[in-house]
Amino acid sequence: MGHIYLMDETLSNKIAAGEVVERPASVVKELVENAIDAGSTSIDVNLEEAGLQVIQVTDNGSGMDEEDAMLSFSRHATSKISNEHDLFRIRTLGFRGEALASIASVSKVSLWTSDGVSSGTSLVLEGSHVKKQQAGALRKGTDIKVAQLFFNTPARLKYMKTIQTELGHTIDLLNRLALCNPSIAFKLSHGDQVLLHTNGRDDLQQVIAAIYGLSIAKKMIAFSGESADYRIHGYVSLPEITRASKNYITLLVNGRWVKHYGIQQSIVNAYHTFLPIGRYPLVILHIEADPYLTDVNVHPSKQQIRLSKEKELQQLVEETIRQSLRSVMRAPEIAEKPKKIITPSEQMDLWKSNSSQPTTKSPSESPPIATFNKTSETAMVKEPYEHQETFVPTIENMQAISTKEAFPELDIVGQIHGTYIVAQSVDGFYLIDQHAAQERIKYEFFREKVGDVQAIERQSLLIPLSMHYSADEALRLKEYTDKLEEIGIFLEEFGPTTFIVREHPVWFPNGFEEEIIKELIEQVLNNRKTDVKKLREEAAIMMSCKRSIKANHYLTKDDMSKLLIDLKQAEHPFTCPHGRPVIVHFSTYEIEKMFKRVM
């Protein structure tokens, strides 16, 4: 007996805070959501030291009288739900009754609030304990100040990231809440710097412009659709506006920012064939449904959600966005081909098509020449080739050749479709992908150039390039300016969230300078641990692709000969920087076997 006892309220609040209050952005989320639930039309957020020192949220919502103000800091105190049935029809952002109690347990809180009728109330709390209570101003609304976050939980404070990182999380959060509530005027300040300011005119496109810039907002397409259970609307970007991660897809369900893999994948599927591999759109998707169809009581963060009739919703999202894109792009309808038996020639064409896709193999690995070999399987085809043997490349039988000395001596025969060079040698014939071949040559050239920082020769631009980013992106760019300079990108601040580029290395591919600069900047924005070595690698690969000859480009025999001579001098001539094969070898034996000359 006597081993089990009730924890005191202070200890239980600190434990609850471990789930609710992870970082300054968590506090901002809870306070701003309370302001939204209170019917505010204007919400100001002020931070000092990214919120670790001070977080102040001021709103013009309904406010509280003295009794409610005192009760609001008690655990499980809420005005959002009153019985278990309310859990199945949640229409507010908050409902657990844990936020204020958790925040007050790990910080010093000052509260000024009034319902506009009774006298205002002022409270000062420290570690959940009320230190001071008195009458306050009569202004309707609430002003809450959270100071010295985690002052009494140093273990949690120790794991906070840099000021830029923590501030970035808060900016991202406020961006999502502003996109979710275009009728509310949001203002986010860090010290004297305003990082976000929306006008609250209920125009979602204006909010997009405030966050991502006017040029992006002009290239967003409005869409809407509905089914028996769901209504969706929002904006999607034209395919020319892409990002390197899915983080720019904002999902909002009944006014709540959530994360849902299935819906996110439906959006990506809607852009199928419209975007390059590894690129993603910028999307703001509002989903409205009866609360009975949604369950947000999954995790204290309330970002996870369960949805009824999920497949139907995913289909609605995919079809609505796809049709909106097609109406603008006039994209042709791609009908799915019926399944059929694949002939040997189709199998070979399929392999060639698949082999043209980038792989994850490191460009520095020594690649093999692909050799076609017979497999043990046969393809059952219609006349006149019943039981025809098939020939596909197998990894097990690839001939491993990886040095310059192993590069074959080739005699050029010609060119196929302006894309592949045909050459022969004593052991068969070779197909060379001219684009992949020159990519390898250019890649090794640019890799050397980018690596020699001291020798960067600069070309001045007649008209500087101007680039606008959201506030959190701008903060990260300022942090990585030195790394960008080491690969030849020289950013100059031109306002809080705008940068200009006045010059670039002379060896940047002509006509692709702006595209390369923007793509490399995105590499930094989407990889917080980007190092110079990785950036140099990405720059070299990108520039080699831009400068290389493309498919359907016919070459003279002298051009083809020069290309193969340069390729032979390459350090790794058998794959392009993306890992695709440059050369495919058809041995004499296998050719004769295909024609039944040998068994």
BANUVEX-481338 format. One line per field, with one value per residue (C-alpha): residue in three letters; x, z, y. Coordinates in steps of 0.2 Angstrom, whole numbers, plus 2048, in hexadecimal, padded with zeros to 3 digits. Layout:
r = c(ala	...) $
c1 = c(X	...) $
c3 = c(Z	...) $
c2 = c(Y	...) $
***
This chain:
r = c(met	gly	his	ile	tyr	leu	met	asp	glu	thr	leu	ser	asn	lys	ile	ala	ala	gly	glu	val	val	glu	arg	pro	ala	ser	val	val	lys	glu	leu	val	glu	asn	ala	ile	asp	ala	gly	ser	thr	ser	ile	asp	val	asn	leu	glu	glu	ala	gly	leu	gln	val	ile	gln	val	thr	asp	asn	gly	ser	gly	met	asp	glu	glu	asp	ala	met	leu	ser	phe	ser	arg	his	ala	thr	ser	lys	ile	ser	asn	glu	his	asp	leu	phe	arg	ile	arg	thr	leu	gly	phe	arg	gly	glu	ala	leu	ala	ser	ile	ala	ser	val	ser	lys	val	ser	leu	trp	thr	ser	asp	gly	val	ser	ser	gly	thr	ser	leu	val	leu	glu	gly	ser	his	val	lys	lys	gln	gln	ala	gly	ala	leu	arg	lys	gly	thr	asp	ile	lys	val	ala	gln	leu	phe	phe	asn	thr	pro	ala	arg	leu	lys	tyr	met	lys	thr	ile	gln	thr	glu	leu	gly	his	thr	ile	asp	leu	leu	asn	arg	leu	ala	leu	cys	asn	pro	ser	ile	ala	phe	lys	leu	ser	his	gly	asp	gln	val	leu	leu	his	thr	asn	gly	arg	asp	asp	leu	gln	gln	val	ile	ala	ala	ile	tyr	gly	leu	ser	ile	ala	lys	lys	met	ile	ala	phe	ser	gly	glu	ser	ala	asp	tyr	arg	ile	his	gly	tyr	val	ser	leu	pro	glu	ile	thr	arg	ala	ser	lys	asn	tyr	ile	thr	leu	leu	val	asn	gly	arg	trp	val	lys	his	tyr	gly	ile	gln	gln	ser	ile	val	asn	ala	tyr	his	thr	phe	leu	pro	ile	gly	arg	tyr	pro	leu	val	ile	leu	his	ile	glu	ala	asp	pro	tyr	leu	thr	asp	val	asn	val	his	pro	ser	lys	gln	gln	ile	arg	leu	ser	lys	glu	lys	glu	leu	gln	gln	leu	val	glu	glu	thr	ile	arg	gln	ser	leu	arg	ser	val	met	arg	ala	pro	glu	ile	ala	glu	lys	pro	lys	lys	ile	ile	thr	pro	ser	glu	gln	met	asp	leu	trp	lys	ser	asn	ser	ser	gln	pro	thr	thr	lys	ser	pro	ser	glu	ser	pro	pro	ile	ala	thr	phe	asn	lys	thr	ser	glu	thr	ala	met	val	lys	glu	pro	tyr	glu	his	gln	glu	thr	phe	val	pro	thr	ile	glu	asn	met	gln	ala	ile	ser	thr	lys	glu	ala	phe	pro	glu	leu	asp	ile	val	gly	gln	ile	his	gly	thr	tyr	ile	val	ala	gln	ser	val	asp	gly	phe	tyr	leu	ile	asp	gln	his	ala	ala	gln	glu	arg	ile	lys	tyr	glu	phe	phe	arg	glu	lys	val	gly	asp	val	gln	ala	ile	glu	arg	gln	ser	leu	leu	ile	pro	leu	ser	met	his	tyr	ser	ala	asp	glu	ala	leu	arg	leu	lys	glu	tyr	thr	asp	lys	leu	glu	glu	ile	gly	ile	phe	leu	glu	glu	phe	gly	pro	thr	thr	phe	ile	val	arg	glu	his	pro	val	trp	phe	pro	asn	gly	phe	glu	glu	glu	ile	ile	lys	glu	leu	ile	glu	gln	val	leu	asn	asn	arg	lys	thr	asp	val	lys	lys	leu	arg	glu	glu	ala	ala	ile	met	met	ser	cys	lys	arg	ser	ile	lys	ala	asn	his	tyr	leu	thr	lys	asp	asp	met	ser	lys	leu	leu	ile	asp	leu	lys	gln	ala	glu	his	pro	phe	thr	cys	pro	his	gly	arg	pro	val	ile	val	his	phe	ser	thr	tyr	glu	ile	glu	lys	met	phe	lys	arg	val	met) $
c1 = c(800	805	80E	802	7FD	7F6	802	800	7F9	80A	812	804	803	816	813	805	810	81C	80F	807	816	824	82C	827	81D	812	80E	80A	7FE	7F4	7F2	7EE	7E1	7D9	7D8	7D0	7C4	7C0	7BA	7C8	7CA	7DB	7EA	7FB	809	81A	829	83A	848	83D	830	83C	83D	82C	81C	80E	7FD	7F0	7DF	7CE	7C4	7B6	7C2	7BE	7B7	7C0	7B9	7BD	7CE	7D3	7CB	7D3	7E4	7DD	7E0	7D2	7C9	7C1	7B2	7B3	7AA	79F	79B	7A2	796	79E	7AE	7A5	7A1	7B0	7AF	7BC	7CF	7D2	7C8	7D3	7D5	7E7	7F0	7F0	7F4	802	80A	808	811	821	822	81D	80C	804	7F2	7E7	7D5	7C3	7B3	7AF	7A1	7A8	7B8	7C8	7D3	7E6	7EF	801	806	817	818	805	804	7FB	806	7FC	7E9	7E2	7D5	7DA	7D6	7C4	7CA	7C1	7CC	7DB	7EE	7F9	80B	816	828	837	830	837	83F	83B	83E	850	851	844	84C	85D	856	84F	857	85E	855	853	84C	83F	83A	838	82C	821	821	81B	80D	807	808	7FC	7F0	7EF	7EB	7DE	7D6	7D7	7CA	7D5	7E3	7F3	803	813	821	832	83A	838	836	825	826	813	805	7F4	7E6	7D7	7CD	7C7	7D1	7DC	7E6	7EB	7F1	7FB	803	808	810	818	819	80E	816	812	800	7FD	801	7F5	7E5	7D5	7CB	7BC	7B2	7A6	79E	790	79B	7A9	7AC	7BE	7C5	7D5	7E4	7F1	800	804	810	81E	81D	825	82E	83A	82F	81D	81E	816	805	7FA	7EB	7DD	7CE	7BF	7CB	7D9	7EA	7ED	7F9	7F2	7FD	7EF	7E8	7F9	7FC	7EC	7F2	803	7F9	7EF	7FF	805	80E	80E	81D	82E	833	837	82E	81E	811	80C	7FA	7ED	7DF	7D0	7C5	7B4	7A9	79D	7A7	7A0	7AB	7BB	7C4	7D2	7D3	7E2	7F1	7F3	7FB	7EA	7F3	7EF	7DD	7D2	7C6	7B6	7B4	7C6	7C8	7B9	7C1	7D2	7CA	7C0	7D1	7DA	7CD	7C9	7DB	7DF	7D0	7D5	7E7	7E1	7D5	7E3	7F1	7E6	7EF	7EA	7E1	7EC	7E2	7E8	7ED	7E5	7F1	7F8	805	816	820	833	835	829	832	842	83A	833	844	84C	83E	840	853	851	84B	857	85C	863	874	882	88A	89B	898	8A1	893	891	88D	87C	87D	86E	86B	85E	853	84C	83A	831	823	813	80F	804	809	815	821	819	825	831	840	842	852	853	862	865	870	878	87F	885	896	89F	8AB	8AF	8BF	8C5	8D0	8C1	8B7	8B5	8BD	8AD	8AA	89B	88D	880	872	860	852	85E	861	86C	87D	880	892	89A	8A9	8B0	8A5	894	88C	888	87A	87F	873	87A	871	877	889	88B	883	891	89E	896	893	8A6	8AA	89E	8A2	8B4	8AF	8A3	8B0	8BC	8B5	8C4	8C4	8B2	8B1	8A1	895	88C	879	872	862	864	859	84C	845	838	836	82A	831	837	840	848	84F	856	85E	867	86E	875	87B	88E	88A	881	890	89C	892	891	880	882	873	870	862	856	849	843	83E	845	856	85F	86D	878	885	888	897	89B	89A	887	87E	878	865	863	86B	85C	854	864	866	854	855	865	85D	84F	85B	861	84F	849	858	85D	86D	873	886	891	896	884	880	88F	88A	878	87E	88A	87C	86F	87B	881	86F	86B	87A	879	872	860	857	851	861	86A	87D	88A	896	8A4	899	896	8A8	8AD	8A0	8A6	8B8	8B3	8A9	8B8	8C2	8B5	8B8	8A8	8A2	895	887	880	87F	86E	874	86C	877	880	885	87B	885	87E	88A	88D	888	878	874	877	86C	85E	85E	860	871	877	86E) $
c3 = c(800	7FE	7ED	7E2	7E5	7DC	7D4	7D9	7CC	7C8	7C4	7B9	7AF	7AB	7A5	79A	794	78D	780	77D	77E	773	76E	76D	75D	768	774	765	75E	76D	771	75F	75E	76E	766	756	760	76A	759	757	747	74B	753	756	75B	762	766	76E	76B	760	76F	77B	785	781	777	777	76F	76E	767	766	769	776	785	797	7A7	7B7	7BC	7AB	7AB	7BB	7B6	7A5	7AC	7B5	7AD	7A2	7A3	792	78A	77A	77F	78E	78C	783	774	770	76B	75C	756	75A	751	75A	759	76B	776	782	790	792	789	795	7A4	79B	795	7A6	7AE	7A4	7A3	7AA	7A4	7A4	79F	79B	796	795	78E	78B	798	7A9	7AF	7A8	7B0	7B2	7B8	7BB	7BC	7BF	7BD	7BE	7CE	7CE	7D5	7D1	7CD	7CB	7C0	7AE	79F	798	786	77F	77B	782	783	78A	78C	78F	795	799	791	799	7A7	7B4	7A8	7A2	79A	78D	78B	787	778	76F	75E	758	758	745	746	754	74B	73B	744	74A	739	731	73D	73B	729	729	736	72A	71B	726	72B	71E	727	736	735	73B	740	745	74C	752	75B	750	740	739	732	72C	72A	722	720	725	716	713	703	703	6F4	6FD	70C	700	6F9	70B	70E	6FE	6F4	6E7	6D8	6E0	6E4	6D2	6CC	6D8	6D1	6DB	6DC	6E4	6E4	6EF	6F2	6FD	70D	709	702	6FC	6F6	6F5	6EA	6E1	6D8	6C5	6C1	6BE	6D1	6DA	6EA	6EF	6FE	702	710	705	705	712	717	721	728	72F	732	73A	733	732	72B	721	715	70B	706	703	6F7	6EE	6EA	6E4	6D9	6D2	6CB	6C3	6B3	6B6	6C2	6C1	6CD	6DE	6DC	6E5	6E3	6EF	6F4	701	703	70E	712	71A	721	72F	73F	741	732	73B	74A	750	762	75D	764	76F	761	758	747	743	73D	739	72B	726	714	711	700	6F9	700	6F8	6E7	6E8	6EC	6DE	6D1	6D5	6D5	6C5	6BC	6C2	6BB	6AB	6A8	6A8	6A0	693	697	68D	695	698	697	6A1	695	698	69E	691	68D	68A	67B	67B	672	67D	68C	686	683	694	69C	692	698	6AA	6A9	6A4	6B5	6C2	6D0	6E1	6DD	6E2	6D3	6DA	6DA	6CC	6C0	6B5	6A2	6A1	696	68F	694	693	6A2	6A7	6A4	693	68D	686	677	668	657	64F	65E	66A	678	672	67E	687	68A	699	6A2	6B3	6C1	6C4	6B2	6B0	6AB	6B8	6AF	6B8	6B3	6A4	69E	69C	691	680	670	665	653	651	645	647	652	656	658	65B	66D	66D	665	65D	65D	65B	661	660	66D	667	666	672	674	67C	683	67D	68B	699	691	691	6A2	6A9	6A0	6A6	6B7	6BA	6B3	6BE	6CD	6CC	6C9	6D7	6E3	6DF	6E9	6E8	6D5	6D2	6C5	6C6	6B8	6BD	6B8	6AF	6B8	6CA	6CE	6DB	6E6	6F3	701	710	721	727	717	717	728	723	714	71E	729	719	70F	712	70B	6FC	6F8	6F8	6E9	6E0	6E6	6ED	6F5	6FB	707	6FF	70D	71B	70F	6FE	6F7	6E7	6DD	6D4	6CD	6CA	6C5	6B2	6AF	6B4	6A5	69A	69B	6AA	6B7	6C0	6C0	6C8	6D5	6DB	6DB	6E5	6F2	6F3	6F8	706	70C	70C	714	724	726	715	713	706	6FF	6FB	6F4	6E8	6E3	6DF	6D6	6CB	6C7	6C3	6B8	6AE	6AA	6A4	699	691	67F	680	677	665	662	652	652	645	645	64B	659	65E	65D	668	675	677	678	686	68E	68E	698	6A6	6B7	6B7	6A5	6A7	6B0	6B0	6C1	6C4	6C3	6B2	6A6	699	68E	68B	684	678	677	666	66E	675	664	65B	668	665	653	656	64E	65E	66C) $
c2 = c(800	812	810	819	82B	83A	846	858	864	86C	85C	855	866	865	853	859	867	85A	855	866	872	86C	87C	88F	88B	87F	88E	899	88C	88A	89C	8A1	893	899	8AA	8A3	89A	8AA	8B2	8BD	8C7	8CE	8C4	8CB	8C0	8C7	8BD	8C0	8B4	8A9	8A8	8A0	8B1	8B8	8B3	8C0	8BD	8CB	8C8	8D1	8C2	8BF	8C0	8B9	8BF	8BE	8AD	8A5	8AC	8A4	893	893	88E	87F	86E	867	878	87C	885	87B	86B	866	853	844	846	856	84D	846	858	863	873	87D	87C	879	86D	863	871	86D	87B	88A	87F	877	887	88F	880	883	896	8A7	8AD	8BE	8C0	8CF	8CB	8D2	8CD	8E0	8E0	8DC	8E4	8DD	8D0	8D0	8C0	8BB	8A9	8A0	88E	88C	896	8A6	8B4	8C3	8C7	8D8	8E2	8E5	8F0	8EF	8EC	8DD	8CF	8C6	8CA	8BC	8BC	8AD	8B0	8A6	896	886	890	882	873	876	865	86A	87B	872	86A	87A	87D	88D	89E	89C	88B	88E	89E	895	888	897	8A0	890	88D	89F	89E	88E	896	8A6	89B	892	8A2	8B0	8BA	8BD	8CA	8C2	8CB	8C2	8CC	8C7	8D6	8E5	8DA	8D6	8C4	8C2	8CE	8CA	8D6	8CA	8CE	8BC	8BB	8AB	8B0	8C0	8B6	8AB	8BB	8C1	8B0	8AA	8BB	8C3	8BA	8A9	8AE	8B3	8A1	898	890	891	880	87A	86A	860	84F	849	84A	856	867	86D	87D	886	88A	880	886	885	877	884	888	879	875	867	861	85E	86A	878	86D	875	86A	872	868	872	881	876	873	861	854	845	83B	834	845	84C	83D	841	852	84B	83F	84D	855	844	847	85A	85B	854	846	84C	85D	862	86F	87D	87A	880	874	878	869	86C	85E	85A	858	846	841	847	842	84E	846	83B	845	854	85E	85B	85B	848	845	836	838	82E	82A	82D	825	82F	83F	83B	838	848	852	849	84B	85D	863	85A	861	872	870	869	877	883	879	871	860	851	843	834	824	815	808	7F6	7E9	7DE	7D1	7DA	7D5	7D4	7E4	7ED	7E6	7ED	7FE	7FD	7FA	808	814	80F	810	823	827	82D	821	824	81D	829	831	82D	81A	810	80B	7FB	7FA	7F2	7E2	7DA	7C8	7BB	7B8	7A7	7AD	7AE	7B9	7B1	7BC	7BA	7B5	7B4	7B4	7A7	7A2	7B0	7B1	7C2	7CC	7D8	7DF	7D6	7DD	7CC	7CB	7DD	7DF	7EA	7F7	807	80E	819	80B	800	80C	803	808	80D	810	81B	814	822	829	823	830	83E	837	827	825	814	80D	7FC	7F3	7E2	7DB	7E2	7F2	801	80D	81E	82A	83A	845	839	839	84C	84D	842	84D	85D	857	854	865	86E	864	86A	87C	87D	875	883	891	89C	89C	8A1	8AE	8B8	8BF	8CF	8CF	8DE	8DC	8D4	8C5	8C8	8BA	8BB	8AE	8AC	8B2	8A1	89D	8AE	8AA	899	8A1	8AE	8A0	897	8A6	8A1	88F	896	8A1	892	88B	89C	8A3	8B4	8BA	8CC	8D1	8DD	8DE	8D3	8C4	8C9	8C5	8CB	8C3	8CF	8C2	8B0	8A5	8A7	894	893	88C	89A	89D	892	89E	8A3	891	88A	897	895	882	882	88E	882	874	87F	883	871	869	872	868	86C	86B	873	863	85E	86F	86E	85C	863	872	867	85B	869	872	863	85F	870	872	860	85D	856	848	84B	855	84F	84E	84D	83F	84B	851	83F	83A	849	845	833	839	845	837	82B	838	839	831	827	826	819	822	834	83D	837	825	821	816	820	810	800	7F2	7E5	7D6	7CD	7BD	7C3	7CB	7BB	7B2	7BE	7BA	7A7	7A6	79D	793) $
***
